[in-house]
């Protein structure tokens, strides 16, 4: 039952797909995953600000690194960030 119910939503989503123009495709910049070491004084906000997204940077950073909302960073800890 659930697959059938979700099928409608999936099909609706595909209706929004379209082929990119050559100009749009040329504008796409690949993103890379980089591992960095936390320095003394680094905060989640500091490192999240490096992620080239417009919204929810701290949420993405925490999810990417398995950090809960109350988790702090420790100097020497290695974390992942997304970079252009």
C-alpha positions in Angstrom: 0.0 0.0 0.0 2.7 2.5 0.9 4.6 2.0 -2.4 1.4 2.6 -4.4 0.6 5.7 -2.4 4.1 7.1 -2.8 4.2 6.3 -6.5 1.9 9.3 -7.2 4.3 11.6 -5.4 7.3 10.2 -7.3 5.6 10.6 -10.6 4.6 14.2 -9.8 8.3 14.9 -9.0 9.4 13.6 -12.4 7.1 16.0 -14.1 9.4 18.8 -13.0 12.5 17.3 -14.6 13.8 18.9 -17.8 16.9 18.8 -19.9 19.5 21.5 -19.0 20.6 23.9 -21.6 24.3 24.0 -22.5 24.6 27.3 -20.7 23.0 25.9 -17.5 25.1 22.8 -17.6 28.3 24.9 -18.0 27.3 26.9 -14.8 27.3 23.7 -12.7 30.3 23.5 -10.4 31.3 20.2 -8.9 31.5 20.0 -5.1 34.1 18.1 -3.2 34.3 16.6 0.2 37.3 17.7 2.2 38.5 16.5 5.6 39.9 19.3 7.8 41.3 19.3 11.3 39.6 21.5 13.9 41.8 24.2 15.3 41.6 25.8 18.7 38.7 28.3 18.7 36.9 26.8 15.6 33.2 26.6 16.0 30.5 24.7 14.0 29.4 28.1 12.6 33.0 28.9 11.5 33.4 25.6 9.6 29.9 25.5 8.3 30.4 29.0 6.8 32.9 27.4 4.4 30.1 25.2 2.8 28.9 26.8 -0.4 25.2 26.4 0.3 22.7 29.2 0.7 20.7 27.8 3.6 21.0 25.4 6.5 24.8 25.3 6.5 25.1 24.4 10.2 22.5 21.6 9.8 24.3 20.2 6.8 27.7 20.4 8.6 26.2 18.6 11.7 24.5 15.9 9.5 27.7 15.3 7.5 29.7 14.8 10.6 27.2 13.0 12.8 27.0 15.8 15.3 24.0 16.4 17.6 22.8 19.9 18.2 24.6 20.1 21.5 27.9 18.5 20.3 30.9 20.8 20.4 34.1 20.5 18.3 37.4 19.5 19.8 40.8 20.8 18.6 42.5 18.0 16.6 39.2 16.4 15.6 38.8 15.7 11.9 35.6 16.8 10.3 34.2 16.8 6.7 33.2 20.0 4.8 31.9 20.5 1.3 34.0 22.8 -0.9 33.8 23.9 -4.5 
